[in-house]
Amino acid sequence: MGRTPVKLLAQDEPAPFAVEQADGGSAFFITCDHAGRRLPRRLGRLGLAEAEFERHIAWDIGASEVARRLGRALDAFTIHQIYSRLVIDSNRDPSVESSIATVSEDTEIPGNRGLTEEERQARAREIFWPYHDRIAAELDRRARAKRDTEVIAVHSFTPVFKGIARPWHAGVLYNHDPRLAHILKQLLEAEDGLVVGDNEPYAVGDLTDYSIPVHGEKRGLPHVEIEIRQDLIAEATGQGSWAQRLARLLPEAYRRMKQAAA
């Protein structure tokens, strides 16, 4: 008889994702890979003090609420990963060693050191793949129905990284296809003097990212990853303001992209 696989989540623990507007009528399709900071009970606190889970190393501060409000405003399918990126990064291929961080920024993650391959596979099997399988299933369904779909990935970033201040209010990220991102950047820059990064403070890449390369590029769907500086969306007022702004600008960006392609 084969060995019973390592089980990560207990039966009474929640699924790794939450969906809102499951039957949303919008062409927009919103993902939030680092929405939550929950940990499976089996992992304890990964050897970290509770205060560490208030930081960016655990989740994208403010991103989930922006994505939620944006999804409601657009009537868009919205999916959130509710477990912390410290369990496994849902925007990085599980085959990459750094998908389970042993150091995040300058912080050691004791509970992620010395994992067996079986333990790594359990995190991918129970956290990473259910989230991405749900995304893929919904995109397959929309493709069969011949529905227009634009993939919008919502993230947030720290105002300061390793002592260096970041000047951008937001950034638009992409890999090989900048069409939607560049139009959205132009629209954002016309808003109240915003400083908008072009693949800043991060750039999407095949080895460092998963959601946009796999669910956007490989399917040939229009897409953009939006990064918002965390001090702008840490509270409800900023979250609402940014959601309203994006709900207004994203449809215009997509309209202009289709017009340019006509």
C-alpha positions as CSV (number, residue, x, y, z in Angstrom):
1,M,0.0,0.0,0.0
2,G,1.2,3.5,-0.8
3,R,1.8,6.1,1.9
4,T,-0.9,8.5,2.8
5,P,0.0,12.0,1.5
6,V,0.8,14.7,4.0
7,K,-2.4,16.6,4.8
8,L,-2.1,20.3,5.3
9,L,-5.6,21.7,5.8
10,A,-8.0,20.2,8.4
11,Q,-11.6,19.5,7.3
12,D,-12.9,22.5,9.2
13,E,-10.5,25.0,7.7
14,P,-11.6,27.1,4.7
15,A,-10.9,26.5,1.1
16,P,-7.9,28.5,-0.2
17,F,-10.0,30.9,-2.3
18,A,-13.1,32.9,-2.1
19,V,-15.2,34.0,-5.2
20,E,-17.5,37.0,-5.5
21,Q,-19.8,37.8,-8.4
22,A,-19.4,34.2,-9.7
23,D,-22.0,34.9,-12.4
24,G,-20.8,38.5,-13.0
25,G,-21.8,39.9,-16.4
26,S,-18.7,42.0,-16.9
27,A,-15.9,41.1,-19.3
28,F,-13.5,41.9,-16.6
29,F,-12.0,39.0,-14.5
30,I,-10.3,40.0,-11.3
31,T,-7.7,38.1,-9.4
32,C,-6.1,38.9,-6.0
33,D,-3.2,36.4,-5.5
34,H,-2.0,37.8,-2.1
35,A,-5.3,38.8,-0.6
36,G,-5.1,36.9,2.7
37,R,-2.8,36.2,5.6
38,R,-4.4,33.1,7.0
39,L,-2.2,30.1,8.0
40,P,-3.2,26.4,8.2
41,R,-3.3,25.4,11.8
42,R,-0.8,22.7,11.1
43,L,1.9,25.3,10.4
44,G,1.4,27.3,13.6
45,R,2.8,30.8,13.0
46,L,5.8,29.5,11.0
47,G,8.1,30.6,13.9
48,L,7.2,34.3,13.5
49,A,5.8,36.8,15.9
50,E,2.2,37.8,15.3
51,A,3.2,41.3,14.3
52,E,5.0,40.0,11.2
53,F,1.6,39.1,9.7
54,E,0.7,42.8,9.6
55,R,3.5,43.3,7.1
56,H,3.8,43.0,3.3
57,I,5.8,39.8,3.7
58,A,2.5,38.0,4.7
59,W,0.0,39.6,2.3
60,D,-0.7,42.6,-0.1
61,I,-2.1,45.2,2.3
62,G,-5.3,46.7,1.0
63,A,-5.4,44.8,-2.3
64,S,-8.2,42.4,-1.3
65,E,-10.6,45.2,-0.5
66,V,-9.8,47.2,-3.6
67,A,-10.3,44.0,-5.7
68,R,-13.6,43.3,-3.9
69,R,-15.0,46.9,-4.4
70,L,-13.8,47.0,-8.0
71,G,-15.4,43.6,-8.7
72,R,-18.7,44.9,-7.3
73,A,-18.5,48.1,-9.3
74,L,-17.9,46.3,-12.5
75,D,-20.0,43.2,-11.8
76,A,-16.9,41.2,-12.4
77,F,-16.0,37.7,-11.4
78,T,-13.5,38.2,-8.5
79,I,-11.3,35.6,-6.8
80,H,-9.1,36.0,-3.7
81,Q,-6.5,33.7,-2.3
82,I,-7.1,33.7,1.4
83,Y,-3.9,32.0,2.7
84,S,-0.7,33.9,3.3
85,R,2.0,34.1,0.6
86,L,4.3,32.8,3.4
87,V,2.6,29.4,3.1
88,I,3.2,29.3,-0.7
89,D,3.2,32.2,-3.2
90,S,0.2,31.9,-5.4
91,N,1.8,34.1,-8.1
92,R,4.9,31.9,-8.5
93,D,5.2,28.5,-10.1
94,P,5.5,25.9,-7.3
95,S,8.5,24.3,-9.1
96,V,10.5,27.4,-8.3
97,E,12.4,27.1,-5.0
98,S,11.4,30.7,-4.0
99,S,7.7,29.9,-4.2
100,I,8.0,29.0,-0.5
101,A,10.1,31.8,1.0
102,T,12.8,31.1,3.6
103,V,13.6,34.8,3.8
104,S,11.2,37.6,2.9
105,E,12.8,41.0,2.5
106,D,15.2,40.7,5.5
107,T,13.0,38.4,7.6
108,E,13.9,34.8,8.2
109,I,10.9,32.4,8.0
110,P,11.9,29.5,10.3
111,G,8.9,27.4,9.5
112,N,9.8,27.3,5.8
113,R,13.3,25.9,6.3
114,G,14.2,22.3,5.7
115,L,10.9,21.3,4.2
116,T,10.7,17.8,2.6
117,E,9.5,17.5,-1.0
118,E,6.3,15.9,0.4
119,E,5.6,19.0,2.6
120,R,6.2,21.3,-0.4
121,Q,3.9,19.3,-2.5
122,A,1.2,19.4,0.1
123,R,1.2,23.2,0.1
124,A,1.0,23.3,-3.7
125,R,-1.7,20.6,-3.8
126,E,-4.0,22.2,-1.1
127,I,-3.3,25.9,-1.5
128,F,-1.8,26.8,-4.9
129,W,-3.5,24.5,-7.3
130,P,-7.1,24.7,-6.1
131,Y,-6.9,28.5,-6.5
132,H,-5.5,28.4,-10.0
133,D,-7.7,25.4,-11.0
134,R,-10.7,27.5,-10.1
135,I,-9.4,30.4,-12.2
136,A,-8.7,28.1,-15.2
137,A,-12.1,26.4,-14.9
138,E,-13.9,29.8,-15.0
139,L,-11.8,31.0,-17.9
140,D,-12.5,27.7,-19.8
141,R,-16.2,28.3,-19.2
142,R,-16.1,31.8,-20.5
143,A,-14.1,30.7,-23.6
144,R,-16.8,28.0,-24.4
145,A,-19.4,30.8,-24.1
146,K,-17.3,33.0,-26.4
147,R,-17.3,35.8,-23.8
148,D,-14.9,38.7,-23.9
149,T,-12.5,38.5,-21.0
150,E,-9.9,40.8,-19.6
151,V,-7.7,39.5,-16.8
152,I,-7.0,42.1,-14.1
153,A,-4.6,41.1,-11.3
154,V,-4.7,43.4,-8.2
155,H,-1.6,43.7,-6.0
156,S,-0.1,46.3,-3.6
157,F,3.5,47.3,-2.8
158,T,5.4,48.9,0.1
159,P,6.1,52.6,0.1
160,V,9.7,51.8,1.2
161,F,11.7,48.7,0.3
162,K,15.0,48.0,2.1
163,G,15.4,51.7,3.0
164,I,14.6,53.1,-0.5
165,A,11.5,55.1,-1.0
166,R,9.3,54.3,-4.0
167,P,7.9,57.3,-5.8
168,W,5.1,55.6,-7.7
169,H,1.5,55.8,-6.6
170,A,0.7,52.8,-8.7
171,G,2.3,50.7,-11.4
172,V,1.1,48.8,-14.4
173,L,2.8,45.4,-15.0
174,Y,3.0,43.1,-18.0
175,N,5.3,40.6,-19.6
176,H,5.2,40.3,-23.4
177,D,2.0,42.1,-24.2
178,P,1.8,45.8,-22.9
179,R,-1.3,46.9,-24.9
180,L,-3.8,47.3,-22.1
181,A,-1.2,48.2,-19.5
182,H,0.2,51.1,-21.5
183,I,-3.3,52.6,-22.2
184,L,-4.2,52.3,-18.6
185,K,-0.9,54.0,-17.6
186,Q,-1.8,57.0,-19.8
187,L,-5.2,57.2,-18.3
188,L,-3.8,57.0,-14.7
189,E,-1.2,59.6,-15.4
190,A,-4.0,62.1,-16.4
191,E,-5.5,61.6,-12.9
192,D,-4.5,64.2,-10.3
193,G,-0.8,64.1,-11.1
194,L,-0.3,60.4,-10.3
195,V,3.2,59.0,-10.7
196,V,2.7,55.7,-12.5
197,G,5.3,53.0,-12.9
198,D,5.8,51.1,-16.2
199,N,6.7,47.6,-14.9
200,E,7.6,49.3,-11.6
201,P,8.2,48.6,-8.8
202,Y,8.2,45.1,-10.2
203,A,8.2,43.6,-13.7
204,V,6.2,40.5,-14.7
205,G,8.4,37.6,-15.9
206,D,7.9,33.9,-16.8
207,L,10.1,32.8,-13.9
208,T,8.9,35.2,-11.2
209,D,5.1,35.3,-12.0
210,Y,2.3,32.9,-12.7
211,S,-1.1,34.5,-12.9
212,I,-0.6,36.9,-15.8
213,P,1.8,34.7,-17.9
214,V,-0.5,31.6,-17.5
215,H,-4.0,32.9,-17.4
216,G,-3.5,36.0,-19.5
217,E,-0.7,35.6,-22.0
218,K,-1.0,31.9,-22.7
219,R,-4.7,32.3,-23.4
220,G,-4.2,35.4,-25.5
221,L,-6.5,37.4,-23.2
222,P,-6.0,41.2,-22.7
223,H,-4.5,41.6,-19.2
224,V,-2.8,43.9,-16.8
225,E,-1.4,43.6,-13.3
226,I,-2.1,46.6,-11.2
227,E,0.2,47.5,-8.2
228,I,-1.0,50.2,-5.8
229,R,1.2,51.7,-3.0
230,Q,0.0,50.4,0.3
231,D,-0.2,53.7,2.2
232,L,-2.8,54.8,-0.3
233,I,-5.1,51.8,0.3
234,A,-4.5,50.8,3.9
235,E,-7.8,52.4,5.0
236,A,-11.3,52.2,3.6
237,T,-11.3,55.7,2.1
238,G,-8.3,55.0,-0.1
239,Q,-9.6,51.5,-1.0
240,G,-12.9,53.0,-2.2
241,S,-11.2,55.8,-4.0
242,W,-8.9,53.5,-6.0
243,A,-11.7,51.0,-6.7
244,Q,-13.8,53.8,-8.1
245,R,-10.9,55.2,-10.2
246,L,-10.2,51.8,-11.7
247,A,-13.8,51.0,-12.3
248,R,-14.0,54.2,-14.4
249,L,-10.7,53.8,-16.2
250,L,-10.5,50.1,-17.0
251,P,-13.5,50.1,-19.3
252,E,-12.1,53.1,-21.1
253,A,-8.7,51.5,-21.4
254,Y,-10.2,48.4,-22.9
255,R,-12.4,50.4,-25.3
256,R,-9.3,52.3,-26.6
257,M,-7.4,49.0,-26.9
258,K,-10.1,47.5,-29.1
259,Q,-10.4,50.7,-31.1
260,A,-6.7,50.6,-31.8
261,A,-6.9,47.0,-32.9
262,A,-9.8,47.6,-35.3
